[in-house]
């Protein structure tokens, strides 16, 4: 699994800034017992929510990038005996009945799927 460097750097910068903010706003020992504001809990709630949303976007992006790398040439290299003369066969059931399906959610990819067993073989960009 490949990680995108800008997203990892963004996440690490956010965590460092959040840690610095927590250290700057942390009360000293004499005022810690007397103050009981809900601001700390509120900040933690929103930080956890932000991290969860960022993680969901990050993993969705990784999934799309992984599918983009699994193209016709990848399938041909992985299963050389199943691609002969431009004819592709399924690696699961050996059927040559292959169709395409559009992947939604703005991925702009088509999945080449075995029509007999439903296995996704490889992906190509939409024209």
C-alpha positions as CSV (number, residue, x, y, z in Angstrom):
1,X,0.0,0.0,0.0
2,X,1.5,3.3,-1.1
3,X,1.0,6.4,1.1
4,X,0.7,9.9,-0.3
5,X,3.4,12.1,1.1
6,X,1.4,15.4,1.2
7,X,-1.5,13.7,3.1
8,X,0.9,12.2,5.7
9,X,2.8,15.5,6.1
10,X,-0.6,17.3,6.5
11,X,-1.7,14.9,9.2
12,X,1.6,15.1,11.1
13,X,1.5,19.0,11.0
14,X,-2.0,19.0,12.3
15,X,-1.1,16.7,15.2
16,X,1.9,18.8,16.0
17,X,-0.1,22.0,16.0
18,X,-2.8,20.4,18.1
19,X,-0.2,19.2,20.6
20,X,1.3,22.7,20.8
21,X,-2.1,24.2,21.3
22,X,-2.8,21.8,24.1
23,X,0.5,22.6,25.9
24,X,-0.1,26.3,25.5
25,X,-3.6,26.3,27.0
26,X,-2.9,23.7,29.8
27,X,-3.5,25.3,33.2
28,X,-0.9,25.2,35.9
29,X,-1.3,23.0,39.0
30,X,-2.9,25.7,41.2
31,X,-5.7,26.6,38.7
32,X,-6.3,23.1,37.4
33,X,-8.5,22.1,40.4
34,X,-10.5,25.3,40.4
35,X,-11.4,25.5,36.7
36,X,-13.9,23.1,35.3
37,X,-14.8,24.5,31.9
38,X,-16.0,22.2,29.1
39,X,-13.7,23.8,26.6
40,X,-11.1,21.0,26.8
41,X,-13.7,18.4,26.1
42,X,-15.2,20.4,23.3
43,X,-11.8,20.8,21.7
44,X,-11.0,17.1,22.0
45,X,-14.4,16.2,20.5
46,X,-13.8,18.4,17.4
47,X,-10.2,17.2,17.0
48,X,-11.2,13.6,17.1
49,X,-14.0,14.3,14.6
50,X,-11.5,16.1,12.3
51,X,-9.0,13.2,12.5
52,X,-11.7,10.6,11.7
53,X,-12.9,12.6,8.7
54,X,-9.3,13.1,7.5
55,X,-8.7,9.4,7.9
56,X,-11.8,8.5,5.8
57,X,-10.7,10.8,3.0
58,X,-7.2,9.5,3.2
59,X,-8.2,5.8,2.9
60,X,-10.7,6.5,0.2
61,X,-7.9,8.2,-1.8
62,X,-5.6,5.2,-1.2
63,X,-8.2,2.8,-2.5
64,X,-8.7,4.8,-5.7
65,X,-4.9,5.1,-6.2
66,X,-4.6,1.3,-5.7
67,X,-7.2,0.7,-8.4
68,X,-5.6,3.1,-10.8
69,X,-2.4,1.1,-10.6
70,X,-4.2,-2.2,-11.4
71,X,-4.6,-1.6,-15.1
72,X,-4.5,-4.0,-18.2
73,X,-0.7,-4.1,-18.2
74,X,-0.7,-5.0,-14.5
75,X,-3.2,-7.8,-15.1
76,X,-1.2,-9.0,-18.1
77,X,2.1,-9.1,-16.0
78,X,0.4,-10.9,-13.1
79,X,-1.5,-13.5,-15.2
80,X,0.5,-13.9,-18.4
81,X,-1.2,-17.2,-19.4
82,X,-4.7,-15.7,-19.2
83,X,-4.0,-12.8,-21.7
84,X,-3.4,-14.2,-25.2
85,X,-3.8,-12.2,-28.3
86,X,-5.6,-9.3,-26.5
87,X,-8.2,-11.8,-25.2
88,X,-8.5,-11.7,-21.4
89,X,-9.7,-14.6,-19.2
90,X,-10.8,-14.5,-15.6
91,X,-8.2,-15.7,-13.1
92,X,-10.9,-17.1,-10.9
93,X,-13.1,-19.1,-13.2
94,X,-11.1,-19.0,-16.5
95,X,-14.1,-17.5,-18.3
96,X,-13.5,-15.1,-21.2
97,X,-16.9,-13.4,-20.8
98,X,-15.6,-10.0,-19.6
99,X,-17.6,-6.8,-19.3
100,X,-17.1,-3.3,-17.9
101,X,-18.8,-1.4,-15.1
102,X,-18.5,2.2,-14.2
103,X,-17.2,3.0,-10.8
104,X,-19.0,6.0,-9.3
105,X,-18.0,8.6,-6.7
106,X,-15.9,10.6,-9.1
107,X,-13.2,8.0,-9.5
108,X,-13.4,8.1,-13.3
109,X,-12.5,4.5,-13.6
110,X,-14.1,1.4,-15.2
111,X,-13.9,-2.0,-13.7
112,X,-13.4,-4.9,-16.1
113,X,-15.4,-7.7,-14.5
114,X,-15.9,-11.3,-15.2
115,X,-19.6,-11.7,-16.1
116,X,-19.7,-15.3,-14.9
117,X,-18.3,-15.0,-11.4
118,X,-18.3,-11.3,-10.8
119,X,-14.5,-10.9,-10.0
120,X,-13.0,-7.5,-10.8
121,X,-10.0,-8.2,-13.0
122,X,-8.5,-4.8,-13.7
123,X,-9.4,-1.1,-14.0
124,X,-9.1,1.4,-16.8
125,X,-9.7,5.2,-17.1
126,X,-13.0,6.4,-18.5
127,X,-12.7,8.0,-21.9
